[in-house]
């Protein structure tokens, strides 16, 4: 019988030094707690203890440091996860069972993962490969399921309330980062509360100084624009390794209240707020045109995410379910772009406000050797898009073109049935089906941009399934295979966006898009010796049909250029390509060694190609991985690690522009590696000190497709108090 989701924190608290193995429990595959060994799909798990040792500045850094996930960045306040060659709106983000992907998640690079505070998390589960049966649209590359800490009731009657608090102060040198975190939980017999608050302040990021001898000066900031006495002035930078205009601030709040009036009934209120200051877009601020800096301003305005959800969980014996979970939720998301050309008086301010209503119903039933998971999901997105031109001298405001048609809607509905059959103690069959329907509506405003389209209404059905088999072989061997389909319906961003790309082209609307679909095949062989060894090798092959990619695109009158905001651009658009292919291999290993040591390793290699156009597919990361040696004994925990990426030659870049070749060296992205050391020492029962040195050799490198150089040598120190 599967355990309940809120019981996760109580049932699973792994020792950081031991080999986890396949008996680990996960919840993301079928929205219920179950053994990892029973699931044919590859799932990686990042626990609160691992996050604690990492001491990451952001959630993007936490994913990057695992070596399981490739992460792209265009600015310090960024981080776009890539799973199996899929990125942005092709990877589904889920927080506490509520999907974050909304109507304006774009296909390029996203920073929305930063709106989740790593310090508030109990665990992260990374579901690799198509996950449409349980999650519907967008889960082409996989699902990143983020589970925040939950309130816990008092253990037994008469013992008084359960009280626990965690406090953290952290400083890191590369971005002069200052972080303060506190959380507090209070649990009684029927009521419990959990509160988390994290404030972070980043200064401008310093890149590495050493390496790239063949490209001297790569990544250095020699000039920047400053407003002086009402004029834009180009200023020489006296710290070229300090990436000017990358700093920002962030505040994250989580509040949960649990009420359990009796056994078998739980009510959970979940409130989350994430907000930032203005986040400068570093790569744009370092864009040159005709030998001069183009922009005086290019920033994301304050980014806000507000989530409120209620979860009802019922358990019973008999009837048509053993466990029922109902999760209605509302989200209010706001983001903006503030752009002003050098020497110009007008700042273009585009603001998008998205309201998302959703409801998930999940039911679970065990019948002998059969486990049934079934349910439904409804979502409704409404987009309000605002465009204003603001004079920086007079403050006068005038309307300008909006990024999206205002009042656009995006709605989804789906129902699923998943089944697991334990045929024998060594053979498990998994299968599932989901029917989905997605509707997109948008009305175009002809005032600012000439278009033959007045409105678009699209409704697309999809039937998806999976079939997997797990075989427990002798001597600890395990063989699993899976075939799964997935889809992603074009959203408001795909169909109706108007936006200038960094390569000087203009993305224009294309209302004729169709859903992109995948069929994913994977085969994994693993060996487990409990508490001593885990090693697995997995191969995957994904066929894409009607993949959405950016390509040159003529306007309705047949022209390949258009004048927009007073500038002429070559036009491109998101289009469906005929066929594409992604294939690769990934490996994981954990080995327990004598003297309280453990060795971890991970490696991923991916290749992708647009078969119709016969060009490289975008978002395909180079070889990447991580190796780490961990020591844990008594009060000391220490880890030495190597994080590495292979080379991506310029000839292997996609022509779409999404891979940001202009931000790489003339030879493309060079291979790199960093040496890192992290330690934690428990001074007493409540107090702990942590320190680490990342990128010890101060290597100068830039991650593939990124527009900002990675941090140089970074010393961090932290103090924790738990009671």
Secondary structure, DSSP 8 states (H G I E B T S, - for coil): ----GGGHHHH----TTS---TT-EE-TTTTS-EEGGG-SS-EEEEEHHHHHHHT-SSHHHHHHTTSSSEEE-SSTT--EEEETTEEGGGEEEEETTEE---TT--SS---GGGGS-GGGEEEEEEEES--HHHH-TT-SSEEEEEEE------SSTTS--EEEEEEEEEEETTTTEEEEEEEEEEE-SSEEEEEEEEEEEE--EEB--B--GGGTTTT---EEEEEETTEEEEEE-S-TTEESS--EEEEEEEEEEEEEEETTEEEEEEEEEEEE--EE-HHHHT-EETTEE-EEEEEE---EEEEEEEEEEEE-SSSS-SEEEEEEEEEEEEEEEEEEETT-SEEEEEEEEEEEEEEEEEEEEEETTEEEEEEEEEEEEEEEEEEEEEETTT--EEE---SS-TTEEEEEEEEEEEEEEEEETTEEEEEEEEEEEEEEEEE--TTTS--S-SEEEEEEEEEEEEEEEEEE-GGGEEEEEEEEEEEE---HHHHH--EE-TTSEEE---TT---EEEEEEEEEEEEEETTTEEEEEEEEEEEEES-EEEEE---TTS-SEEEETTEEEEEEEEEE-SEEEEEEEEEEEEEEETTTEEEEEEEEEEEEEETTTTEE-TT---SEEEEEEEEEETTEEEEEEEEEE--EEGGGS-TTSTT-GGGSBTTEE--EEEEEEEEEEE-SSSEEEEEEEESTT-B----TT-SS--B-SEEEEEEEEE-
